[in-house]
Amino acid sequence: MRRIDLSDAAFLYAEKRETPMHVGGVSLYTLPDDVDELDFTEALQLGPTGAKDLRRPFGEFVSTGRAGPVGPMYWEEDDHFDLDYHFRHSALPKPGRYRELFALVSRLHSTLLDRSRPLWELHVIEGLQNRQFAVYMKMHHAAIDGVASMQLAQSICSADPSSRCYDLPMSQTAYKRHLEAMGAGRKRRVVPNENELRVVADALKQQFDTSIHLFGALRRFGGAFFGRSGNLSVPWHNVPRTSINTRVGGARRFVAQSWDMPRVKAVCEATGGTVNDIVLAMCSGALRRYLKGHHELPAHSLKAMAPVSLRDKGDYGAGNAVGFITANLATNVEDPEKRFRAIQDSMQAGKALLQGLSNREALIFMQLTQIPALLTTALGLAAQFPAFSTVISNVPGPREQLYWNGASLDGIYPASIVFDGFAMNITLVSYNQSLDFGIVACRRSLPEVQRMIDYLEEALVELEEVAGLRTRKNRSIGGKKAASKAKSRATARGKVKTNAQGKVKTTIKAKTKVKSNSKTKTKTKTKTKTKTKTKAKAKAKAQGKAKVKVKAKNGTQNKMKAKTGSGSK
């Protein structure tokens, strides 16, 4: 048995029926043209695999010591490992749209993993339109974090469409192949050859430096509660209560969408922000619209927990190595440019807090500052005292087009955790030339969460206007190209993108129509005035000036109706 680290065990302690603590995602693939769908899926049937063939802890289950569930937890090898329980096939009812796919994933993501077995499941989902299929995988957060899960997904994929792999992503074979492809190796234990006194001196010096750095970070962290840390945002401080910060039920709703990376990077270059700044601003604008639509936009700004990876370069192990920054989303700021700058300042202050710390120091700092959150969750008080408004996580993924046995990987849509006090989670993966968003929400607490997809598009358009890439008067700049790209994609990203761009097109047509009507009105008025003056002079002696005005007015209206065909408005 191996003892589970406290940072990993925290997800096990916090789990209950209403709050499953597993992470996962949907990978969307398109079959090769020369392959039969049935033959392809039958080839995915894996041979016998034992627990020893899998990476730790994917062949192990959770066990407890003498103290029971309140004491230390351990990973214990499963001597009765059953592959058929973990590796499953599903098929969608016709017509196999993304709507049915997301409904199935919503149900699968709502159920708890069985702790008497290794904490993972992999579902191959067939029956999608356009020769596509999906793979939904979920793993307990105690076993893996977002970055490690991306490495897991990459272990069975290749940039070469002719490459073949029939191993599980969590197998030892796939892991070794991935390490070789990345030019990395397993971490080896370092045995010092220096003089013992120097080793002791270096260890003491490192411990002394660590305490100084941690004390400084904690002092700045505490000063934020009293307004003495500039733009630094911290948990619990002025966090408003909304429908997002409530108790959650066990059912989930999952929606997903993609946005082109070049489009986001163009905004980055024009504004001087990072991709993460733009993503947070998109989420801020979307959340502001969502809450405003439900008449509950709070006076105080929402705050988001923005996880950051503390994993050392070359670390390809499982487990968690995650810290977080508290981001001020500035949802109480109406002006989009001022809102974006407030978010940017908040992120810079959060990064500065961790900048002086090593990864080991940052992990210690995060464990210390997360203790109150763990206590409120364990005591069932997270909904009454929310530390954040929501979670927005940006996970770096592969930057090149990948294939699994020749099937092209079209998108990676993450599905993360919601729990009491945090009824919505927004996670995205940067893959190839796109940002793939996955939104998970409590089905009962947050109705109509699918509207967040449209609101994210509107928020990005708003940022493009701020950056000068669009103008408010003519939103067609770049709109036609974006719409044509969206229509040509046979992926989950195309469906909502086309709708979002369609709204922009409707606005453009309406504005053009108004402009043409106004020109017609101007011409009609000019001609009418001339004719009216002529008639007025001819009949000035026979009729009064009042009657002349009435007739001229009636004549003007009739001619405008004849010319425009719609009347004057």
C-alpha positions as CSV (number, residue, x, y, z in Angstrom):
1,M,0.0,0.0,0.0
2,R,1.1,3.6,-0.7
3,R,-0.1,6.5,1.4
4,I,-2.0,9.1,-0.6
5,D,-0.7,12.7,-0.3
6,L,-2.8,15.1,1.6
7,S,-3.3,17.4,-1.5
8,D,-4.6,14.3,-3.5
9,A,-6.6,12.9,-0.6
10,A,-8.5,16.2,-0.1
11,F,-10.5,15.4,-3.2
12,L,-11.5,12.0,-1.6
13,Y,-12.4,13.6,1.7
14,A,-14.6,16.2,0.0
15,E,-16.5,13.8,-2.2
16,K,-20.1,12.8,-1.7
17,R,-23.0,11.8,-3.9
18,E,-23.9,15.4,-4.8
19,T,-20.3,16.3,-5.5
20,P,-18.4,13.7,-7.5
21,M,-14.7,14.6,-7.6
22,H,-13.6,13.2,-10.9
23,V,-12.3,15.0,-14.0
24,G,-12.6,13.9,-17.6
25,G,-13.3,15.1,-21.1
26,V,-14.6,14.3,-24.5
27,S,-12.2,13.7,-27.4
28,L,-13.9,13.9,-30.8
29,Y,-12.5,11.9,-33.8
30,T,-13.2,11.6,-37.5
31,L,-12.7,8.2,-39.1
32,P,-10.3,7.8,-42.0
33,D,-12.1,7.7,-45.4
34,D,-10.9,4.2,-46.3
35,V,-12.0,2.6,-43.0
36,D,-15.3,0.9,-42.0
37,E,-16.7,2.2,-38.7
38,L,-17.5,-1.3,-37.4
39,D,-14.1,-2.6,-38.3
40,F,-12.4,0.3,-36.6
41,T,-14.3,0.0,-33.3
42,E,-13.8,-3.8,-33.3
43,A,-10.1,-3.3,-33.6
44,L,-10.2,-1.2,-30.4
45,Q,-11.1,-4.3,-28.3
46,L,-8.1,-4.6,-26.0
47,G,-6.6,-7.9,-24.9
48,P,-6.3,-9.0,-21.3
49,T,-4.7,-6.4,-19.1
50,G,-3.8,-6.8,-15.4
51,A,-3.3,-4.2,-12.7
52,K,0.5,-4.6,-13.0
53,D,0.3,-3.5,-16.7
54,L,-1.1,-0.1,-15.7
55,R,0.5,3.1,-14.4
56,R,0.0,3.9,-10.8
57,P,-2.6,4.6,-9.5
58,F,-4.8,3.3,-12.4
59,G,-4.4,-0.3,-11.2
60,E,-5.0,0.5,-7.6
61,F,-8.1,1.2,-5.5
62,V,-8.5,3.4,-2.4
63,S,-8.3,1.8,1.0
64,T,-8.2,3.1,4.6
65,G,-6.3,2.3,7.7
66,R,-7.4,1.7,11.3
67,A,-8.9,5.2,11.6
68,G,-11.3,4.5,8.8
69,P,-12.5,7.2,6.3
70,V,-11.4,10.0,8.7
71,G,-7.8,8.8,8.8
72,P,-5.0,8.4,6.2
73,M,-5.9,6.9,2.8
74,Y,-3.8,4.5,0.7
75,W,-3.5,3.2,-2.8
76,E,-3.8,-0.6,-2.9
77,E,-3.2,-2.8,-5.9
78,D,-6.4,-4.4,-7.3
79,D,-5.8,-8.2,-7.5
80,H,-9.2,-8.7,-9.3
81,F,-8.8,-6.1,-12.0
82,D,-11.7,-6.3,-14.5
83,L,-11.0,-4.5,-17.8
84,D,-14.5,-4.9,-19.1
85,Y,-15.8,-2.8,-16.2
86,H,-13.6,0.1,-17.0
87,F,-13.5,0.0,-20.8
88,R,-17.0,0.4,-22.3
89,H,-18.8,0.9,-25.6
90,S,-21.8,3.1,-26.1
91,A,-23.9,4.2,-29.2
92,L,-26.0,7.3,-29.7
93,P,-29.6,7.1,-30.9
94,K,-30.1,8.4,-34.5
95,P,-29.5,11.0,-35.8
96,G,-26.4,11.1,-33.5
97,R,-26.1,14.9,-33.1
98,Y,-23.9,16.7,-30.6
99,R,-26.9,17.4,-28.6
100,E,-27.4,13.7,-27.9
101,L,-23.6,13.3,-27.3
102,F,-23.6,16.1,-24.7
103,A,-26.7,14.6,-23.0
104,L,-25.0,11.2,-22.7
105,V,-21.8,12.8,-21.3
106,S,-23.8,14.8,-18.8
107,R,-25.3,11.6,-17.4
108,L,-22.0,9.7,-17.4
109,H,-20.3,12.6,-15.6
110,S,-23.0,12.7,-12.9
111,T,-22.2,9.2,-11.5
112,L,-19.6,8.4,-8.8
113,L,-16.6,6.2,-9.5
114,D,-16.6,3.0,-7.4
115,R,-13.9,3.3,-4.8
116,S,-13.6,-0.5,-4.5
117,R,-12.1,-0.5,-8.0
118,P,-9.4,1.7,-9.7
119,L,-10.9,5.2,-10.1
120,W,-11.3,5.5,-13.9
121,E,-13.6,4.7,-16.8
122,L,-13.2,5.0,-20.6
123,H,-16.2,5.1,-23.0
124,V,-16.0,4.8,-26.8
125,I,-19.2,6.4,-28.1
126,E,-20.3,5.5,-31.7
127,G,-23.1,6.7,-33.9
128,L,-22.2,10.3,-34.5
129,Q,-22.9,12.0,-37.8
130,N,-20.2,12.8,-40.4
131,R,-18.2,9.6,-39.6
132,Q,-17.3,10.8,-36.2
133,F,-17.0,9.0,-32.9
134,A,-16.1,10.2,-29.4
135,V,-14.1,9.0,-26.4
136,Y,-15.3,10.1,-22.9
137,M,-12.8,9.4,-20.1
138,K,-13.2,10.2,-16.5
139,M,-10.6,9.8,-13.7
140,H,-10.7,10.8,-10.0
141,H,-9.0,14.1,-9.3
142,A,-7.1,12.3,-6.5
143,A,-5.3,10.4,-9.2
144,I,-4.6,13.1,-11.8
145,D,-4.6,16.8,-12.6
146,G,-5.4,18.6,-15.8
147,V,-1.9,18.7,-17.2
148,A,-1.3,15.0,-16.5
149,S,-4.6,14.1,-18.1
150,M,-3.5,15.9,-21.3
151,Q,-0.3,13.9,-21.3
152,L,-2.4,10.7,-20.8
153,A,-4.5,11.6,-23.9
154,Q,-1.4,12.2,-26.0
155,S,0.1,8.9,-25.0
156,I,-2.1,7.0,-27.5
157,C,-2.1,9.6,-30.3
158,S,0.5,10.5,-32.8
159,A,1.2,13.3,-35.3
160,D,1.7,10.5,-37.9
161,P,-1.7,9.3,-39.3
162,S,-0.1,5.9,-40.2
163,S,0.9,5.2,-36.6
164,R,-1.0,2.5,-34.8
165,C,-1.6,2.1,-31.0
166,Y,-3.9,-0.5,-29.3
167,D,-2.9,0.2,-25.7
168,L,-4.9,1.9,-23.0
169,P,-3.9,5.5,-22.3
170,M,-3.1,4.5,-18.7
171,S,-1.0,1.5,-19.6
172,Q,2.7,1.2,-18.9
173,T,3.4,0.6,-22.6
174,A,1.7,3.8,-23.7
175,Y,3.5,5.7,-20.9
176,K,6.9,4.5,-21.9
177,R,6.2,5.3,-25.6
178,H,5.1,8.8,-24.6
179,L,8.3,9.4,-22.6
180,E,10.4,8.3,-25.5
181,A,8.5,10.6,-27.9
182,M,8.9,13.5,-25.6
183,G,12.6,12.8,-25.1
184,A,12.1,12.4,-21.4
185,G,12.9,9.7,-18.9
186,R,11.6,8.6,-15.5
187,K,12.9,10.7,-12.6
188,R,15.8,9.0,-10.8
189,R,16.7,9.4,-7.2
190,V,19.7,11.8,-6.9
191,V,22.4,10.5,-4.5
192,P,24.7,13.5,-3.5
193,N,28.4,13.0,-3.7
194,E,29.3,16.2,-1.9
195,N,30.7,16.5,1.5
196,E,28.1,15.8,4.2
197,L,28.6,19.2,5.8
198,R,28.0,21.0,2.5
199,V,24.8,19.0,2.0
200,V,23.5,19.9,5.4
201,A,24.4,23.5,5.0
202,D,22.7,23.7,1.6
203,A,19.6,22.0,3.1
204,L,19.5,24.5,6.0
205,K,19.9,27.4,3.6
206,Q,17.1,26.2,1.4
207,Q,14.8,25.7,4.4
208,F,15.7,29.2,5.7
209,D,15.0,30.8,2.3
210,T,11.8,28.9,2.0
211,S,10.5,30.2,5.3
212,I,11.4,33.8,4.3
213,H,9.6,33.5,0.9
214,L,6.6,31.9,2.4
215,F,6.3,34.5,5.1
216,G,6.4,37.3,2.5
217,A,3.8,35.6,0.3
218,L,1.5,35.0,3.3
219,R,1.9,38.6,4.5
220,R,0.9,40.0,1.0
221,F,-1.9,37.5,0.9
222,G,-3.3,38.6,4.3
223,G,-2.8,42.3,3.4
224,A,-5.3,42.0,0.5
225,F,-8.1,41.6,3.0
226,F,-7.3,45.1,4.3
227,G,-6.7,46.7,0.9
228,R,-3.0,46.9,1.3
229,S,-2.0,44.6,-1.6
230,G,-2.9,46.7,-4.6
231,N,-4.7,44.7,-7.4
232,L,-4.2,41.4,-5.6
233,S,-7.5,39.4,-5.2
234,V,-7.9,36.8,-2.5
235,P,-10.6,34.2,-1.7
236,W,-13.6,35.1,0.4
237,H,-12.9,38.9,0.2
238,N,-16.0,40.6,-1.2
239,V,-17.2,37.5,-3.0
240,P,-20.9,38.1,-3.9
241,R,-23.7,35.6,-3.5
242,T,-25.3,34.5,-6.8
243,S,-27.1,31.3,-8.1
244,I,-23.6,30.0,-8.9
245,N,-22.7,30.0,-5.2
246,T,-25.2,27.5,-3.9
247,R,-25.6,23.9,-2.9
248,V,-25.5,21.5,-5.8
249,G,-27.3,18.3,-6.7
250,G,-25.7,15.2,-8.2
251,A,-26.9,15.8,-11.8
252,R,-24.7,17.6,-14.3
253,R,-25.1,19.4,-17.6
254,F,-22.2,19.5,-20.0
255,V,-21.8,21.8,-23.1
256,A,-18.8,22.4,-25.3
257,Q,-17.5,24.6,-28.1
258,S,-14.3,25.7,-29.8
259,W,-12.9,29.0,-30.9
260,D,-10.1,29.6,-33.4
261,M,-6.7,30.4,-31.7
262,P,-5.6,32.9,-34.4
263,R,-8.7,34.9,-33.6
264,V,-7.9,35.0,-29.9
265,K,-4.2,35.8,-30.5
266,A,-5.1,38.7,-32.8
267,V,-6.9,40.3,-29.8
268,C,-3.9,39.5,-27.6
269,E,-1.5,41.3,-29.9
270,A,-3.8,44.3,-30.3
271,T,-4.4,44.7,-26.5
272,G,-1.1,43.6,-25.1
273,G,-2.7,40.8,-23.1
274,T,-2.1,37.1,-22.8
275,V,-4.3,34.3,-24.0
276,N,-5.3,33.7,-20.4
277,D,-6.3,37.3,-20.0
278,I,-8.5,37.2,-23.1
279,V,-10.1,33.9,-21.9
280,L,-10.9,35.4,-18.5
281,A,-12.3,38.5,-20.2
282,M,-14.5,36.2,-22.4
283,C,-15.8,34.3,-19.4
284,S,-16.3,37.6,-17.5
285,G,-18.5,39.0,-20.3
286,A,-20.4,35.7,-20.6
287,L,-21.1,35.5,-16.9
288,R,-22.1,39.1,-16.8
289,R,-24.7,38.5,-19.5
290,Y,-25.9,35.2,-17.9
291,L,-26.5,36.8,-14.5
292,K,-28.0,39.9,-16.0
293,G,-30.4,37.8,-18.0
294,H,-31.5,36.2,-14.8
295,H,-31.8,39.6,-13.0
296,E,-29.1,38.8,-10.4
297,L,-26.0,40.7,-11.5
298,P,-24.3,41.6,-8.2
299,A,-22.8,45.0,-7.2
300,H,-19.5,43.3,-6.3
301,S,-17.4,41.6,-8.9
302,L,-17.3,37.9,-9.4
303,K,-14.0,36.2,-8.5
304,A,-12.6,33.1,-10.2
305,M,-10.2,30.5,-9.1
306,A,-7.7,30.2,-11.9
307,P,-5.6,27.1,-11.4
308,V,-1.9,27.2,-12.5
309,S,0.4,24.3,-13.1
310,L,3.2,23.9,-10.6
311,R,4.6,20.8,-12.4
312,D,8.3,20.8,-13.1
313,K,9.4,20.7,-16.7
314,G,9.8,17.1,-17.8
315,D,7.5,15.8,-15.0
316,Y,5.2,13.3,-16.7
317,G,3.9,11.5,-13.5
318,A,0.3,11.3,-12.4
319,G,-1.0,13.0,-9.3
320,N,-1.6,16.7,-8.7
321,A,0.8,19.6,-9.0
322,V,-1.6,22.6,-9.1
323,G,-1.8,26.0,-7.5
324,F,-4.2,28.8,-8.1
325,I,-4.6,32.5,-8.6
326,T,-7.6,34.5,-7.6
327,A,-8.8,36.5,-10.6
328,N,-11.0,39.5,-10.3
329,L,-13.5,39.2,-13.2
330,A,-14.7,42.8,-12.9
331,T,-18.2,41.8,-13.8
332,N,-19.4,45.0,-12.1
333,V,-17.7,47.1,-14.8
334,E,-19.9,47.8,-17.8
335,D,-17.2,49.2,-20.1
336,P,-15.5,46.2,-21.7
337,E,-12.1,47.8,-22.0
338,K,-12.0,48.9,-18.4
339,R,-13.2,45.4,-17.4
340,F,-10.4,43.8,-19.4
341,R,-7.7,46.0,-17.9
342,A,-9.0,45.2,-14.4
343,I,-8.7,41.5,-15.1
344,Q,-5.2,41.9,-16.5
345,D,-4.1,43.9,-13.4
346,S,-5.5,41.2,-11.1
347,M,-3.7,38.4,-12.9
348,Q,-0.4,40.3,-12.9
349,A,-0.7,40.8,-9.1
350,G,-1.5,37.1,-8.6
351,K,1.5,36.0,-10.7
352,A,3.8,38.4,-8.8
353,L,2.7,36.7,-5.5
354,L,4.0,33.3,-6.7
355,Q,6.9,34.7,-8.7
356,G,9.4,34.6,-5.9
357,L,8.5,31.0,-4.9
358,S,9.9,27.8,-6.2
359,N,7.4,25.1,-7.2
360,R,7.9,23.3,-3.9
361,E,7.3,26.6,-1.9
362,A,4.3,27.4,-4.0
363,L,2.8,24.0,-3.3
364,I,3.3,24.6,0.5
365,F,1.8,28.0,0.2
366,M,-1.3,26.7,-1.7
367,Q,-1.8,24.0,0.9
368,L,-1.7,26.6,3.7
369,T,-4.1,29.0,2.0
370,Q,-6.5,26.2,0.9
371,I,-7.0,24.8,4.4
372,P,-10.1,27.2,5.1
373,A,-11.7,26.1,1.8
374,L,-11.2,22.4,2.8
375,L,-12.8,23.1,6.2
376,T,-15.8,24.9,4.8
377,T,-16.3,22.1,2.3
378,A,-16.0,19.4,4.9
379,L,-18.4,21.2,7.3
380,G,-20.9,21.8,4.5
381,L,-20.5,25.6,4.7
382,A,-19.1,26.3,1.2
383,A,-22.4,27.5,-0.1
384,Q,-22.8,30.0,2.8
385,F,-19.2,31.2,2.7
386,P,-18.0,30.8,-1.0
387,A,-14.3,31.4,-1.5
388,F,-14.7,32.1,-5.2
389,S,-17.6,32.6,-7.6
390,T,-16.5,30.0,-10.1
391,V,-13.5,28.1,-11.5
392,I,-11.9,29.0,-14.9
393,S,-9.0,26.7,-15.9
394,N,-6.8,26.9,-19.0
395,V,-5.0,23.6,-19.6
396,P,-2.2,23.7,-22.3
397,G,-2.6,20.9,-24.8
398,P,-0.8,19.6,-27.9
399,R,-0.1,22.3,-30.5
400,E,-0.2,20.0,-33.5
401,Q,-2.8,17.9,-35.3
402,L,-3.0,14.4,-33.7
403,Y,-4.3,11.1,-34.9
404,W,-5.4,7.9,-33.2
405,N,-4.9,4.9,-35.5
406,G,-5.5,7.2,-38.5
407,A,-8.6,8.9,-37.0
408,S,-8.0,12.6,-36.8
409,L,-8.5,14.2,-33.4
410,D,-10.9,17.1,-34.0
411,G,-11.2,18.5,-30.5
412,I,-10.5,17.9,-26.7
413,Y,-13.4,19.2,-24.5
414,P,-12.7,19.0,-20.8
415,A,-15.3,18.1,-18.1
416,S,-14.3,19.1,-14.6
417,I,-15.8,19.4,-11.1
418,V,-18.5,21.5,-9.5
419,F,-19.3,21.3,-5.8
420,D,-21.2,23.2,-3.1
421,G,-20.5,26.9,-3.5
422,F,-19.3,26.5,-7.1
423,A,-22.1,25.3,-9.4
424,M,-20.3,26.1,-12.6
425,N,-16.8,25.2,-13.9
426,I,-15.3,26.5,-17.1
427,T,-12.2,24.6,-18.4
428,L,-10.5,24.9,-21.7
429,V,-7.8,23.1,-23.6
430,S,-5.5,24.7,-26.2
431,Y,-5.3,22.1,-29.0
432,N,-3.7,22.6,-32.4
433,Q,-5.2,25.9,-33.7
434,S,-8.2,26.1,-31.4
435,L,-9.4,26.7,-27.8
436,D,-11.7,23.9,-26.8
437,F,-14.1,24.9,-24.0
438,G,-16.0,22.5,-21.8
439,I,-18.5,23.9,-19.3
440,V,-19.9,21.7,-16.5
441,A,-22.8,23.0,-14.3
442,C,-25.2,21.7,-11.7
443,R,-28.3,20.8,-13.7
444,R,-30.7,22.0,-10.9
445,S,-29.0,25.2,-9.8
446,L,-28.1,26.7,-13.2
447,P,-30.8,26.4,-15.9
448,E,-30.0,27.3,-19.5
449,V,-26.3,27.0,-19.0
450,Q,-26.0,26.2,-22.8
451,R,-26.5,30.0,-23.4
452,M,-23.0,30.5,-22.0
453,I,-21.7,29.4,-25.4
454,D,-23.5,32.2,-27.2
455,Y,-22.5,34.7,-24.5
456,L,-18.8,33.7,-24.8
457,E,-19.0,34.4,-28.6
458,E,-20.6,37.8,-27.9
459,A,-17.9,38.6,-25.3
460,L,-15.2,37.8,-27.8
461,V,-16.8,40.0,-30.4
462,E,-16.9,42.8,-27.8
463,L,-13.2,42.3,-27.2
464,E,-12.5,42.5,-30.9
465,E,-14.3,45.8,-31.0
466,V,-12.1,47.0,-28.1
467,A,-9.0,45.9,-29.9
468,G,-10.1,47.7,-33.1
469,L,-10.5,44.5,-35.1
470,R,-14.2,45.2,-35.5
471,T,-16.2,48.4,-35.4
472,R,-19.6,48.7,-33.7
473,K,-21.1,50.3,-36.9
474,N,-19.9,47.5,-39.2
475,R,-19.5,44.1,-37.4
476,S,-18.9,42.3,-40.7
477,I,-15.2,42.8,-40.5
478,G,-13.9,39.3,-40.3
479,G,-17.4,38.0,-39.8
480,K,-17.8,36.4,-43.2
481,K,-14.5,34.6,-43.0
482,A,-15.3,33.3,-39.5
483,A,-18.7,32.1,-40.6
484,S,-17.4,30.3,-43.6
485,K,-14.7,28.6,-41.5
486,A,-17.4,27.5,-39.0
487,K,-19.6,26.0,-41.7
488,S,-16.8,24.0,-43.2
489,R,-15.9,22.3,-39.9
490,A,-17.6,19.0,-39.2
491,T,-16.9,19.1,-35.5
492,A,-18.7,20.2,-32.3
493,R,-17.3,23.7,-32.7
494,G,-19.1,24.3,-36.0
495,K,-22.7,24.1,-34.7
496,V,-22.7,26.9,-32.2
497,K,-20.2,29.0,-34.1
498,T,-22.4,29.1,-37.1
499,N,-25.3,30.2,-34.9
500,A,-23.3,32.9,-33.1
501,Q,-22.0,34.3,-36.4
502,G,-25.5,34.0,-37.8
503,K,-26.7,36.5,-35.2
504,V,-24.0,38.9,-36.2
505,K,-25.1,38.6,-39.9
506,T,-28.7,39.3,-39.0
507,T,-27.6,42.5,-37.2
508,I,-25.6,43.6,-40.3
509,K,-28.6,43.0,-42.7
510,A,-30.9,44.9,-40.4
511,K,-28.5,47.9,-40.2
512,T,-28.0,47.9,-44.0
513,K,-31.8,47.9,-44.5
514,V,-32.2,50.9,-42.2
515,K,-29.5,52.8,-44.1
516,S,-31.1,52.1,-47.5
517,N,-34.5,53.2,-46.2
518,S,-33.0,56.4,-44.8
519,K,-31.5,57.2,-48.3
520,T,-34.9,56.5,-50.0
521,K,-36.6,58.8,-47.5
522,T,-34.1,61.6,-48.2
523,K,-34.6,61.3,-52.0
524,T,-38.4,61.1,-51.6
525,K,-38.4,64.1,-49.3
526,T,-36.4,66.2,-51.8
527,K,-38.6,65.4,-54.8
528,T,-41.8,65.9,-52.7
529,K,-40.6,69.3,-51.5
530,T,-40.1,70.5,-55.1
531,K,-43.5,69.3,-56.3
532,T,-45.2,70.7,-53.2
533,K,-43.8,74.2,-53.8
534,T,-45.0,74.2,-57.4
535,K,-48.5,73.1,-56.5
536,A,-48.6,75.6,-53.6
537,K,-47.9,78.5,-55.9
538,A,-50.5,77.4,-58.5
539,K,-53.3,77.1,-56.0
540,A,-52.2,79.9,-53.6
541,K,-55.0,82.2,-54.8
542,A,-57.9,79.6,-54.7
543,Q,-57.0,77.9,-51.4
544,G,-55.7,79.0,-48.0
545,K,-52.2,78.3,-46.9
546,A,-53.5,75.8,-44.3
547,K,-55.1,73.6,-47.0
548,V,-52.0,73.7,-49.1
549,K,-49.9,72.4,-46.3
550,V,-52.4,69.5,-45.6
551,K,-52.5,68.4,-49.3
552,A,-48.7,68.7,-49.6
553,K,-48.3,66.5,-46.6
554,N,-50.7,63.9,-47.8
555,G,-49.1,63.9,-51.2
556,T,-45.7,63.3,-49.6
557,Q,-46.9,60.3,-47.7
558,N,-48.5,58.7,-50.7
559,K,-45.4,59.0,-52.8
560,M,-43.1,57.6,-50.1
561,K,-45.4,54.6,-49.8
562,A,-45.2,54.0,-53.6
563,K,-41.4,54.3,-53.7
564,T,-40.5,52.3,-50.6
565,G,-43.3,49.8,-50.7
566,S,-43.4,49.6,-46.9
567,G,-44.5,53.0,-45.7
568,S,-42.5,55.5,-43.7
569,K,-41.5,54.5,-40.2
